């Protein structure tokens, strides 16, 4: 077991074994790129086919064999409003099993520093904006993704419990809506920004004169490029040690209508935009208070317009092989 008294803020050992759980996903792949660029030589990754994180025995065997000194838990079952609302049992059960298995195995086999990644959906639907970290568990959740949110809240509590019971300097980070290369552009399972990119790109290619989006377009959302998120994770691992989760975002938001306009311009779509208000909007506004992260010395660097444009370019260059 690692001695928590030995932890001091500062650079991590670049040669230590470092496991990125979910290293092929949107967030995990960005973290892998960032760590590689930062000189980490002991990176460990397993695909879901190689290691099913829902299989407790397999997870413990992996940790017993590799004993990673550092872990980022970016693996999760994720999806947009439709997927979360349709399959709440899957989102609750799968994520709870992944988290419990990885966190328990990491503790059992001496992981020194671990960062658990959650989601801003952990906060109450009508939390005061911008949302502070202490808003957690102060109100009702958004019902369209409450099962996923409860699983992520359980992960935060698990990390806090490990800190209390074992004294390990593990931490949690709660990102806002993420986007970028490697995203899920599925027609039915994607989040709002990649869904808009796919929809508008296909409309532009087909010459469609009208695109219809879900909801009213009035909800406000904050978006963070995944490469910024990855940089923030490394920053927190090297500079933060506290029980409270840390919000990670830009501190700025836009309406979904404004976002749709940015995407339409990026793909070159010039047709009409309609809104189907019979579909759910979800949370009216979700903007994170990032003052804790800012005070630690980190701020986002990639603006939304250039980030969306680069993501559109990546999508078009990889459309034949990305998830559908």
TILUM-13961 format. One line per field, with one value per residue (C-alpha): residue in three letters; x negated, y, z negated. Coordinates in pm, 1 decimal, padded with zeros to 6 digits. Each point is the difference from the previous one (the first is absolute). Layout:
BEGIN
residu = (ALA:...) .
xx = (X:...) .
yy = (Y:...) .
zz = (Z:...) .
REM end
This chain:
BEGIN
residu = (UNK:UNK:UNK:UNK:UNK:UNK:UNK:UNK:UNK:UNK:UNK:UNK:UNK:UNK:UNK:UNK:UNK:UNK:UNK:UNK:UNK:UNK:UNK:UNK:UNK:UNK:UNK:UNK:UNK:UNK:UNK:UNK:UNK:UNK:UNK:UNK:UNK:UNK:UNK:UNK:UNK:UNK:UNK:UNK:UNK:UNK:UNK:UNK:UNK:UNK:UNK:UNK:UNK:UNK:UNK:UNK:UNK:UNK:UNK:UNK:UNK:UNK:UNK:UNK:UNK:UNK:UNK:UNK:UNK:UNK:UNK:UNK:UNK:UNK:UNK:UNK:UNK:UNK:UNK:UNK:UNK:UNK:UNK:UNK:UNK:UNK:UNK:UNK:UNK:UNK:UNK:UNK:UNK:UNK:UNK:UNK:UNK:UNK:UNK:UNK:UNK:UNK:UNK:UNK:UNK:UNK:UNK:UNK:UNK:UNK:UNK:UNK:UNK:UNK:UNK:UNK:UNK:UNK:UNK:UNK:UNK:UNK:UNK:UNK:UNK:UNK:UNK:UNK:UNK:UNK:UNK:UNK:UNK:UNK:UNK:UNK:UNK:UNK:UNK:UNK:UNK:UNK:UNK:UNK:UNK:UNK:UNK:UNK:UNK:UNK:UNK:UNK:UNK:UNK:UNK:UNK:UNK:UNK:UNK:UNK:UNK:UNK:UNK:UNK:UNK:UNK:UNK:UNK:UNK:UNK:UNK:UNK:UNK:UNK:UNK:UNK:UNK:UNK:UNK:UNK:UNK:UNK:UNK:UNK:UNK:UNK:UNK:UNK:UNK:UNK:UNK:UNK:UNK:UNK:UNK:UNK:UNK:UNK:UNK:UNK:UNK:UNK:UNK:UNK:UNK:UNK:UNK:UNK:UNK:UNK:UNK:UNK:UNK:UNK:UNK:UNK:UNK:UNK:UNK:UNK:UNK:UNK:UNK:UNK:UNK:UNK:UNK:UNK:UNK:UNK:UNK:UNK:UNK:UNK:UNK:UNK:UNK:UNK:UNK:UNK:UNK:UNK:UNK:UNK:UNK:UNK:UNK:UNK:UNK:UNK:UNK:UNK:UNK:UNK:UNK:UNK:UNK:UNK:UNK:UNK:UNK:UNK:UNK:UNK:UNK:UNK:UNK:UNK:UNK:UNK:UNK:UNK:UNK:UNK:UNK:UNK:UNK:UNK:UNK:UNK:UNK:UNK:UNK:UNK:UNK:UNK:UNK:UNK:UNK:UNK:UNK:UNK:UNK:UNK:UNK:UNK:UNK:UNK:UNK:UNK:UNK:UNK:UNK:UNK:UNK:UNK:UNK:UNK:UNK:UNK:UNK:UNK:UNK:UNK:UNK:UNK:UNK:UNK:UNK:UNK:UNK:UNK:UNK:UNK) .
xx = (00000.0:-00131.3:-00081.8:00226.2:-00235.8:-00252.5:00221.4:-00106.8:00139.3:-00229.3:-00099.5:00092.8:-00264.1:-00009.6:-00133.6:00261.3:00273.8:00302.6:00332.1:00251.7:00330.1:00200.6:-00300.6:00182.0:00294.4:00043.8:-00153.2:-00237.1:-00162.8:-00056.8:-00154.0:-00222.8:-00116.5:-00067.3:-00192.9:-00204.8:-00087.5:-00093.0:-00257.9:00176.9:-00159.3:00192.1:00349.3:00235.3:00319.6:00239.1:00294.9:00334.5:-00062.7:-00330.7:00129.1:00368.3:00006.2:00337.1:-00178.6:-00131.9:-00233.7:-00158.2:-00049.8:-00170.3:-00224.7:-00104.0:-00088.2:-00184.2:-00215.1:-00068.0:00029.7:00045.4:-00128.2:00240.5:00350.4:00247.4:00344.3:00146.7:00184.0:00378.9:00319.9:00106.2:00264.9:00235.3:00352.6:00163.9:-00235.7:00008.9:00377.7:00048.7:-00252.7:-00028.3:-00069.2:-00298.1:-00145.0:00039.8:-00111.6:-00291.3:-00152.5:00034.5:-00175.0:-00280.9:-00064.2:00016.5:-00226.1:-00268.4:00002.2:-00009.2:-00276.7:-00204.9:00023.9:-00084.3:-00308.1:-00155.8:00096.9:-00138.5:00186.2:00337.1:00223.8:00366.4:00184.1:00366.8:00239.3:00171.5:00335.5:-00068.2:00132.2:00366.5:00213.8:00074.0:-00330.7:-00100.3:-00204.2:-00290.2:-00006.4:-00240.5:-00149.4:00198.1:00327.3:-00037.7:00293.9:00196.8:00294.9:00174.4:-00187.0:00099.6:00227.1:-00121.0:-00345.8:00045.3:-00116.0:-00333.9:-00030.9:00058.7:-00274.3:-00244.6:00099.7:-00072.5:-00347.6:-00068.6:00118.2:-00220.7:-00308.1:00085.8:00052.5:-00340.6:-00159.7:00166.7:-00058.1:-00340.6:-00143.1:-00085.1:-00030.2:00256.7:00206.7:00306.2:00056.3:00335.9:-00024.5:00262.6:00124.7:-00300.6:-00063.2:-00284.1:-00180.2:00109.0:00352.5:00305.2:00183.6:00272.7:00341.2:00169.1:-00261.9:-00200.7:-00001.0:00131.7:-00311.5:-00115.3:00364.6:00028.9:-00325.7:00116.1:00349.1:-00118.4:-00283.3:00239.6:00251.9:-00269.7:-00119.9:00352.7:00112.4:00281.1:00180.5:00113.0:-00149.9:00218.8:-00155.6:00138.1:00153.4:00044.2:-00366.3:00022.3:-00197.0:-00348.5:-00300.1:-00373.2:-00241.0:-00363.0:-00235.8:-00121.8:-00366.8:00053.1:00164.6:-00300.6:-00237.3:00217.2:-00015.9:-00379.6:-00000.7:00229.7:-00201.1:-00310.8:00151.7:00319.4:00064.5:00342.0:00319.1:00234.9:00046.4:-00140.3:00207.2:-00175.3:00135.7:-00039.6:00227.3:00192.9:00320.7:00214.3:00357.0:00055.4:00126.0:-00326.5:-00191.3:00201.1:-00094.7:-00369.6:00020.3:00196.6:-00263.5:-00284.7:00144.3:00119.9:00373.2:00216.3:00353.0:00284.9:-00016.7:00318.6:00056.7:00227.0:00120.9:00185.8:-00338.2:-00158.7:-00237.6:-00163.9:-00149.9:00075.5:-00356.3:-00319.3:-00299.0:-00273.8:-00170.3:-00366.4:-00149.0:-00162.1:-00177.3:-00096.7:-00141.7:-00219.0:-00163.0:00183.8:00238.8:00133.2:-00182.9:00210.2:00291.0:00328.9:-00000.5:-00348.3:00061.3:00318.2:-00172.2:-00287.5:00248.3:00196.4:-00326.7:-00088.6:00348.5:-00019.0:-00347.2:00111.3:00367.1:-00055.3:-00145.4:00160.0:00274.6:00342.1) .
yy = (00000.0:00343.9:00228.6:00304.9:00208.9:-00020.1:00188.4:00352.6:00220.3:00010.2:-00196.5:-00368.2:-00264.1:-00019.8:-00358.1:-00144.5:-00241.0:00215.0:-00166.1:00195.9:-00188.1:00065.9:00107.8:-00048.4:00225.3:00371.6:00106.8:-00290.6:00035.1:00371.5:-00073.4:-00261.8:00253.8:00261.7:-00237.6:-00128.8:00356.0:00076.3:-00281.7:-00281.5:-00328.4:-00255.1:00047.3:-00297.8:-00043.3:-00284.0:-00003.7:-00127.2:-00318.7:-00050.6:00089.1:00016.8:00244.2:-00139.9:-00330.5:00037.9:-00299.2:00117.3:00353.9:-00121.4:-00229.0:00293.9:00214.5:-00286.3:-00047.0:00365.9:00185.7:00344.7:00283.4:00245.1:-00049.0:00215.5:-00158.7:00130.6:-00320.3:00027.6:-00080.2:00334.8:00136.1:00286.8:00075.3:-00268.9:-00277.0:00097.9:00028.4:-00332.6:-00217.0:00131.5:-00346.8:-00048.3:00340.8:-00060.6:-00361.4:00012.6:00314.7:-00114.3:-00327.5:00166.5:00251.2:-00238.9:-00254.2:00248.4:00199.7:-00309.7:-00162.3:00320.7:00027.4:-00368.3:00017.5:00325.5:00267.5:00325.7:00261.8:-00054.1:00245.9:-00094.2:00171.1:00076.6:00232.4:00331.1:-00183.7:-00093.7:00340.3:00082.8:00095.3:00343.8:00067.4:00363.2:00110.2:-00017.1:-00331.4:-00021.3:-00325.6:00029.7:-00020.9:-00378.5:-00182.3:00318.8:-00066.1:-00225.4:-00129.9:00035.2:-00307.2:-00078.4:-00097.9:-00051.2:-00364.0:00095.9:00292.1:-00223.1:-00235.4:00289.5:00140.1:-00343.6:00019.4:00334.8:-00140.0:-00307.6:00217.5:00210.7:-00313.9:-00136.4:00328.3:-00019.0:-00368.7:-00052.0:00350.2:-00032.5:00328.3:-00094.7:00269.6:00050.1:00236.0:00097.1:00115.1:00199.4:-00112.9:-00130.2:-00021.7:-00056.6:-00269.6:-00353.2:00097.6:-00220.2:00124.8:-00265.5:00107.1:-00132.7:-00008.5:00319.3:00319.1:00326.6:00143.9:-00307.9:-00069.9:00349.6:-00039.1:-00324.1:00133.2:00321.7:-00165.4:-00256.9:00273.6:00204.5:-00298.2:-00096.7:00353.9:-00015.3:00331.9:-00058.9:-00151.2:-00074.4:-00011.6:-00130.6:00238.4:00376.5:00092.0:00225.9:-00203.9:00130.5:-00229.9:00027.6:-00187.7:-00095.4:-00143.4:-00342.1:00097.6:00277.0:-00255.0:-00229.5:00283.9:00084.9:-00361.3:-00001.9:00341.0:-00123.8:-00317.6:00209.6:00292.7:-00094.2:-00216.7:00038.5:-00197.6:00225.6:-00061.3:00270.2:00149.3:00011.3:00231.4:00330.7:00212.9:00106.5:-00135.2:00036.0:-00088.4:-00313.3:00226.5:00193.1:-00327.5:-00119.8:00318.2:-00053.8:-00357.9:00098.6:00259.6:-00244.2:-00259.7:00254.9:-00067.4:00292.0:-00148.4:00051.7:-00110.7:-00125.8:-00105.2:-00280.1:00131.3:-00326.8:-00155.5:00049.9:00287.8:-00148.8:00230.3:00368.4:00112.0:-00171.8:00227.1:-00099.4:00227.7:-00066.9:00241.0:-00283.7:-00128.7:00351.2:00072.3:-00308.6:00153.5:-00152.5:00146.0:-00134.5:00106.6:-00121.1:00230.1:-00153.2:00123.3:-00129.9:-00315.9:-00079.9:00067.4:-00234.0:-00265.9:00031.1:-00040.8:-00309.2:-00146.6:00043.4:-00154.8:-00300.4:-00043.0:-00342.2:-00154.3:00179.3:-00146.7:00003.1) .
zz = (00000.0:00092.6:-00292.4:00037.0:-00212.6:00284.2:00242.3:00083.4:00273.3:00298.4:00309.5:00007.2:00071.5:00380.5:-00009.3:-00238.8:00110.8:00085.8:00087.7:00207.5:-00031.0:00314.5:00205.8:00332.1:-00086.6:00054.3:-00332.1:-00052.2:00341.2:-00058.5:-00340.5:00161.9:00260.7:-00264.7:-00224.9:00293.5:00100.1:-00361.0:-00000.4:-00185.2:00108.9:-00208.6:00139.6:-00029.2:00197.5:00071.4:00238.3:-00126.1:00200.7:-00180.4:-00346.2:-00093.2:-00290.0:-00108.0:-00074.4:-00354.1:00011.2:00326.2:-00131.2:-00317.3:00204.4:00220.8:-00301.7:-00167.7:00310.4:00081.4:-00335.0:00158.2:-00214.1:00164.0:00141.8:00186.9:00005.0:00326.1:00092.6:-00010.8:00181.4:00146.1:00232.3:00077.1:-00122.1:00213.6:-00108.7:-00368.8:-00001.4:00180.9:-00185.0:-00359.8:-00144.7:00229.5:-00086.2:-00372.4:-00017.2:00244.0:-00145.8:-00360.2:00078.2:00194.4:-00277.7:-00293.4:00167.7:00104.9:-00324.1:-00220.4:00205.1:00005.3:-00378.1:-00050.3:00222.2:-00118.1:00250.3:-00136.2:00202.3:00166.7:00180.4:00039.1:00283.1:-00041.8:00180.1:-00064.1:00005.5:-00364.0:-00102.7:-00068.1:00299.5:-00144.8:-00172.3:-00035.5:00300.4:00045.7:-00184.4:-00293.1:-00125.0:-00325.2:00197.2:00004.0:-00164.0:-00065.0:00235.6:00250.1:00303.2:00366.3:00049.4:00353.0:-00127.8:-00374.1:00008.4:00154.8:-00242.0:-00303.4:00117.6:00033.5:-00340.0:-00145.7:00156.0:-00168.1:-00332.7:00051.0:00052.6:-00304.6:-00209.3:00105.6:-00100.6:-00342.6:-00070.0:00162.8:00026.2:00367.9:00197.3:00264.0:00170.2:00222.0:00291.3:00149.2:00361.8:00180.3:00344.6:00192.3:00373.0:00242.5:00199.6:-00085.5:-00100.2:00053.8:00308.6:-00012.4:00129.5:-00316.2:-00278.1:00037.4:-00204.4:00139.1:00165.2:00197.0:00086.3:00147.5:00192.3:00159.4:00071.9:00164.1:00190.8:00147.2:00080.3:00169.6:00202.4:00110.2:00077.3:-00256.6:-00040.1:-00361.1:-00314.9:-00303.7:-00346.0:-00328.1:-00252.2:00004.7:00034.8:-00306.4:-00258.0:-00068.6:-00002.6:-00059.4:00226.6:-00063.8:00258.5:-00108.9:00045.2:-00255.7:-00229.7:00026.2:-00086.9:-00300.1:-00123.2:-00001.8:-00166.6:-00278.7:-00055.4:-00049.9:-00189.3:-00186.3:-00304.5:-00158.8:-00065.5:00195.4:00371.4:00228.9:00281.0:00336.5:00267.7:00177.8:-00217.5:00314.6:00155.1:00313.3:00092.1:00203.9:00278.8:-00006.7:00002.2:00299.6:00182.2:-00074.2:00127.9:00311.4:00088.2:-00064.1:00240.6:00254.1:-00038.8:00113.1:-00020.8:-00246.7:-00364.7:-00168.7:-00360.9:-00123.6:-00336.1:-00068.4:-00076.1:-00345.7:-00062.8:-00307.0:-00262.2:00076.8:-00068.8:-00101.9:-00052.3:-00240.2:-00248.0:00077.7:-00253.0:-00198.1:00310.2:00107.6:-00344.8:00032.6:00307.7:00298.3:00259.5:00331.0:00314.6:00297.1:00095.2:00114.9:00361.4:00081.2:-00204.2:00193.6:00331.9:-00082.5:-00114.6:00325.0:00192.4:-00204.1:00053.1:00375.1:00012.8:-00205.8:00087.5:00157.7:-00316.7:-00294.4:-00216.5:00162.8) .
REM end
